Amino acid sequence: MAWTREDMARRAAQEMEDGFYVNLGIGIPTLVANFIDESIDVTLQSENGMLGMGPFPYEGEEDPDLINAGKQTITELRRTSYFSSADSFAMIRGGHIDLSILGAMEVSESGDIANWMIPGKMVKGMGGAMDLVAGVKRVVVIMDHTSKTGDPKLLKQCSLPLTGTGVVDRIITNLGVFDVTSDGLVLVELAPEMTVGEVRANTEAKFTLSEGLAV
Amino acid sequence: MNKIFPNASAALDGVLFDGMTIMAGGFGLCGIPENAINAILDSGIKDLTIISNNCGVDGFGLGKLLDAKRIRKMVSSYVGENKEFERQYLSGELELEFNPQGTLAERIRAGGAGIPGFYVKTGVGTVIAEGKDHRDFDGETYIMETGLTADLSIVKAWKADTQGNLIYRKTARNFNPMMATAGKVTLAEVEEIVEAGELDGDHIHTPGIFVQRLIRGEFEKRIEQRTTRTREG
């Protein structure tokens, strides 16, 4: 049985460790904040210039001067600090952020990622995605295993314009979890009742099985 | 020297010309110089190159200049909130230069700090790297990016003193501090101007040397994505 969006977010929340500074992308990655284990201390960064991002405000308490990178109204916490976009990307590019969780259109078996542009369609821009994948210590992608039309998104090589090359460490899809290693892509976890055969049928990239999954 | 003007149009008198390059602070609609944008629209100048992380939304912020076809080129990181942008871009009326957000921020910081070029790993192996100088440092490849300056920077801050010292509020800071340093002329618009000495010198974000002109503005502060939670119990 394939994972739902919430299942994927819950699985991604397990990537966090006590003391981590984490940047969450837009879409499913945003949901990850709802599943962070309360026993660990995690600080969320928003690349427009905030460390220590709180939940959405109560109705009537929205502050137009307080938004996240998705331009949504949010709140501050006791630990919050604010800074310029230059300082924000010093944190990101300078390798001070422990973990970036973001979405993708395509990921290759060598850890290339494409998530900002589909040629021929309207180009919206890369925002902070290129800086995040280049600079953050660990990059985890959450994405559906296949496109809306059923095409594989884990590929031998990306076909879309790249966001970064060789930057992805782990991919969480609705079918399972993959690690990008120096020996190539490794399937390390399966969604419940999912078979390796089903995953292979929906994956273009070559992958091997981790010790726990090899039969 | 008095830096304070009665309004944005007066503050921009003698500064504006066709074909000029303008940096505009803000992230989305947060911390944008609403008053200066309106004054630039009223002035009628055109063929502008605008350096700003985004381009407003249809009918608000920089979207007003776009709707009036005053912008020739945008230098941005994300412009996905704007239908008129899409139409003008696809029809070839509007030129667009994308920069990764952190690279854009650093190019502006560098420009204001007198640094003509610097190296980053952001964008290596992507279209962003095409045609740029590549250089290896400690076994890793970087690309050269250049500093950015502008004929005019328009920024939004929360409070100023009469010397032009600025304090920003929450995430409305974003690109404003770097842009204040990178304009040949910088106009700051703020919600309150206090006497010199009333702001704590240790809490100033932008020192007044970077601000040539100052106004107290009126702000609509439109919210782009109003997200809330419900009270439990």
Interface residues (C-beta under 8 A of the other chain):
Chain A: S46 E47 N48 G49 M50 P55 F56 P57 Y58 E59 E61 E62 D63 P64 D65 L66 I67 N68 G70 K71 Q72 T73 I74 E76 Y82 F83 S84 S85 A86 S88 F89 I92 R93 D112 M122 V123 K124 G125 M126 G127 G128 A129 M130 D131 A134 G135 P161 L162 T163 G164 T165 G166
Chain B: F27 G28 L29 C30 G31 N53 S76 S77 Y78 V79 G80 E81 E86 Y89 L90 L96 F98 P100 Q101 G102 T103 L104 A105 E106 I108 R109 V120 K121 T122 G123 V124 G125 T126 V127 I128 W158 Y168 R169 K170 T171 A172 R173 N174 F175 N176 P177 M178 H205 K221 R222 I223 E224 Q225 R226 T227 T228 R229 T230 R231
